[in-house]
Amino acid sequence: MAAEFLVMLYEYSPLFDIIVISLCFMITVAVVLGWFRFDVPDILRRSDEAESLTVVPERKMVQVTNPFALEMDSTAGTVTEGVSLQLYCLEDCVLSCFWGCGVRALQTALQSHQHGSRPRLLTPELCQEALEFSYLHHQSFNIHKEEKGEYFTQMPPDLGVTDFGLLPRDRYPLVAVLTLATPETRDNYNIVASVTVLHVPDDKYRLSARILFQYLLTAQGNLYDLKPLFMSADNRNLSGTTEPSISTQGAESQPERPGEQGEESDSEGEWPDTRGRDCVVCQNAPINRVLLPCRHACVCDGCVCHFQHCPICRAFVLQSFALANQPAPDEEDLTED
């Protein structure tokens, strides 16, 4: 009977071909989806399936006090007109502006700070020596403790510099170095210097003014790459705070990365930007988790374990860290009583 049916289908060749092709397509789709696992959105997964997901590793972050804060207006300033820098420091410090700083000279100075082959970048004089005077103009300002202010720096017109050439360039338009003014304050802080590389528009490259890199330097010779954290929706960038504070700030060390070595400080920092802002998933608990490597701060402690992809940008989540150490449930009950 089966043989007669196959013979009948074969005689009607168009119908036979359609059935064979359809069966092959369904088998292929089933194999592919079973092998690669169809990417169902995390929010639509069943609760029992979500619990079976691999827990995202927690990254231990080092909490330190950054005494420096530097901001730049992205709409104002050019190489010929100069730029204004907004500063706020917890202690008296010195701002050193290096116009046309050599790229290789700066990288060599940062490496020498880490490896100790030359004097570390602790004072303006040591910074000039480490840069081997490979810059076009130097200007310095004395910044008073806990005093907000704008400081204007400009390339002297008599130098006749209107641009730094075509890309790729061998000089940064502006490098701003903040150092603590007195030896006594250097003993009180782990971070003793801040190096900020800024882009300033010129005649050859009109890209708007912005901060390219920020590095925090410690007295022990470590170097941290300061990176911004991003809030969801209308919440602003966490790196846009005006005043320095105690925080993890997502700082990464190069190349040793001490933040990955499981170090943890006993002090607890506060993140005022995240207070009253709810998790984008449950809309109930406050935001307390930063997802890496995308650096989106958007979920709470309870929801972070249910995601393999960031709810904002859909990037894979490799690690996460807490903005603040939350008290255990038992501790909360005792506090309420």
Summary of the structure (lengths in Angstrom):
residues: 337
radius of gyration: 27.9
end to end distance: 80.6
largest distance: 100.9
contacts: 974
relative contact order: 0.15
helix: 26%
strand: 27%
